[in-house]
């Protein structure tokens, strides 16, 4: 007796029914709406100022900077007008003297499209130096008002003892190490 081999059948593809298509489409639209609300709400993880500061911070790391802390505000608060402006600060320690740190800050600013200027002499080791630019770059984000990016860099004075937070490591600027920061703020969010 010859064994019989069952005939193989090709499964037929079933087309989704109209209710499945409709509910799937509604589900996708609803999920997209929830994502839009999430990324445009006070709970959003996106800080546009941190995005603008990222190239400056990357350049500081390439120059040997060690990030000690950062602080920022995505600018979503509706509780006050001061909280509608995205901002970001990154604090770094460089293992160079103050003069070299000043050169690094001005160089990375220039390489990233900023013309940092200061109104203080940079050779006074007992004074902190701030470098500011508020006219080189326009705000690139449509959810923010039109205007310029405010960017600054800073180098601490000798002997300054700063902390990133209560009970954290004391950050010192002296002949062989320097604390520097980069700060970026953007125009207010549109209401």
C-alpha positions as CSV (number, residue, x, y, z in Angstrom):
1,X,0.0,0.0,0.0
2,X,1.3,3.3,-1.0
3,X,1.4,6.0,1.7
4,X,-0.7,9.0,1.0
5,X,0.9,12.4,1.3
6,X,-1.5,15.1,2.3
7,X,-1.8,17.8,-0.2
8,X,-0.2,21.0,0.9
9,X,-2.4,24.0,0.6
10,X,-1.3,27.5,0.4
11,X,-2.8,29.6,3.1
12,X,-5.0,32.3,1.8
13,X,-4.4,35.8,3.0
14,X,-7.5,37.3,4.6
15,X,-8.1,40.9,4.1
16,X,-8.7,42.8,7.3
17,X,-12.3,43.7,7.8
18,X,-13.6,47.3,7.7
19,X,-14.1,47.6,11.5
20,X,-10.5,46.4,12.1
21,X,-9.1,49.0,9.6
22,X,-11.3,51.8,11.2
23,X,-10.3,51.0,14.8
24,X,-6.6,50.6,13.8
25,X,-6.6,54.0,12.1
26,X,-8.3,55.6,15.1
27,X,-5.8,54.0,17.4
28,X,-2.9,55.3,15.4
29,X,-4.3,58.8,15.2
30,X,-5.0,58.8,19.0
31,X,-1.4,57.5,19.7
32,X,0.0,60.3,17.5
33,X,-2.1,62.8,19.3
34,X,-0.9,61.6,22.7
35,X,2.7,61.8,21.5
36,X,2.2,65.3,20.2
37,X,0.7,66.4,23.5
38,X,3.5,64.7,25.5
39,X,6.3,66.4,23.5
40,X,4.5,69.8,23.7
41,X,3.6,69.7,27.4
42,X,5.3,70.6,30.7
43,X,6.2,66.9,31.1
44,X,8.2,66.8,27.9
45,X,11.8,65.7,28.2
46,X,12.8,68.0,25.3
47,X,14.8,71.1,26.2
48,X,15.5,73.0,23.0
49,X,18.2,75.1,24.8
50,X,20.1,71.9,25.7
51,X,19.9,70.9,22.0
52,X,21.5,74.2,21.0
53,X,24.1,73.9,23.8
54,X,25.0,70.3,22.8
55,X,27.7,71.2,20.2
56,X,29.4,73.6,22.7
57,X,29.3,70.9,25.4
58,X,30.7,68.3,23.0
59,X,33.5,70.6,22.1
60,X,34.3,71.1,25.7
61,X,34.5,67.4,26.3
62,X,36.8,67.0,23.2
63,X,39.0,69.8,24.8
64,X,39.3,67.6,27.9
65,X,36.4,69.0,29.9
66,X,34.8,66.8,32.5
67,X,31.1,67.5,33.0
68,X,30.3,68.2,36.7
69,X,26.6,69.1,36.4
70,X,23.9,70.6,34.3
71,X,20.8,72.6,35.0
72,X,18.0,73.5,32.6
73,X,14.4,74.4,32.1
74,X,12.4,73.4,29.0
75,X,10.3,76.5,29.4
76,X,6.8,74.8,29.5
77,X,5.5,76.3,32.8
78,X,2.4,78.3,32.5
79,X,2.7,79.4,36.1
80,X,4.8,82.4,35.3
81,X,6.3,84.2,32.3
82,X,9.8,83.6,33.5
83,X,9.3,79.9,32.9
84,X,8.4,80.1,29.2
85,X,12.0,80.5,28.1
86,X,14.1,77.3,27.5
87,X,17.5,77.4,29.1
88,X,20.4,75.1,29.8
89,X,23.7,75.4,31.7
90,X,26.6,72.9,31.7
91,X,29.4,73.1,34.2
92,X,32.8,71.5,33.3
93,X,36.2,71.1,34.8
94,X,39.2,71.6,32.6
95,X,42.7,70.4,33.6
96,X,44.3,73.6,32.3
97,X,45.0,77.0,33.6
98,X,42.7,80.0,33.3
99,X,44.3,81.5,30.3
100,X,44.0,78.2,28.3
101,X,40.4,77.8,29.5
102,X,39.6,81.3,28.2
103,X,41.1,80.4,24.8
104,X,39.1,77.1,24.8
105,X,35.8,78.9,25.5
106,X,36.3,81.5,22.8
107,X,37.5,79.0,20.3
108,X,34.6,76.6,20.8
109,X,32.2,79.5,20.6
110,X,33.6,80.6,17.3
111,X,33.7,77.1,15.9
112,X,29.9,76.8,16.7
113,X,28.9,80.1,15.2
114,X,29.1,82.4,18.3
115,X,31.2,85.5,18.7
116,X,31.7,85.6,22.4
117,X,32.6,89.0,23.7
118,X,33.4,90.2,27.2
119,X,33.5,93.6,28.8
120,X,36.1,92.6,31.4
121,X,39.9,92.2,31.1
122,X,40.6,88.5,30.9
123,X,44.0,88.7,32.7
124,X,42.6,89.4,36.2
125,X,42.7,86.0,37.9
126,X,40.6,87.4,40.8
127,X,37.6,88.0,38.6
128,X,35.3,85.6,36.8
129,X,35.0,86.2,33.1
130,X,31.7,85.9,31.2
131,X,31.6,85.7,27.4
132,X,28.3,86.6,25.8
133,X,26.7,86.5,22.3
134,X,23.1,87.3,21.7
135,X,23.1,88.3,18.1
136,X,24.9,85.6,16.0
137,X,22.2,82.9,15.7
138,X,18.5,83.1,15.3
139,X,16.1,80.8,17.1
140,X,15.6,77.8,14.8
141,X,12.4,76.4,16.5
142,X,8.9,77.2,15.3
143,X,7.3,76.6,18.7
144,X,9.3,79.5,20.1
145,X,9.0,83.2,19.4
146,X,11.2,84.8,16.8
147,X,14.5,86.1,18.2
148,X,18.1,85.3,18.8
149,X,19.8,82.6,20.8
150,X,21.5,84.0,23.9
151,X,24.7,82.0,24.6
152,X,27.4,82.6,27.1
153,X,30.5,80.9,28.4
154,X,32.2,81.6,31.7
155,X,35.5,81.0,33.4
156,X,35.7,81.1,37.2
157,X,38.1,83.3,39.1
158,X,41.1,81.8,41.0
159,X,40.2,80.5,44.4
160,X,36.4,80.2,43.7
161,X,34.9,77.3,45.4
162,X,31.6,76.3,43.8
163,X,29.4,73.4,44.1
164,X,26.8,71.9,41.7
165,X,24.5,71.3,44.6
166,X,24.4,71.1,48.4
167,X,26.7,68.4,49.6
168,X,28.4,67.8,46.3
169,X,32.1,68.0,45.4
170,X,33.7,71.5,45.7
171,X,34.8,72.7,42.3
172,X,38.0,74.8,42.4
173,X,39.7,77.0,39.9
174,X,43.5,77.4,40.3
175,X,46.7,77.4,38.2
176,X,46.1,73.8,37.0
177,X,42.3,73.4,36.8
178,X,39.5,75.6,35.8
179,X,35.8,75.5,36.2
180,X,34.0,76.7,33.1
181,X,30.4,76.8,32.0
182,X,28.2,77.2,28.9
183,X,24.8,78.7,29.1
184,X,22.1,78.9,26.4
185,X,18.6,80.4,26.5
186,X,16.1,80.8,23.7
187,X,13.1,83.1,23.2
188,X,9.9,82.4,25.0
189,X,7.5,79.7,24.0
190,X,4.5,80.9,21.9
191,X,1.3,80.9,24.0
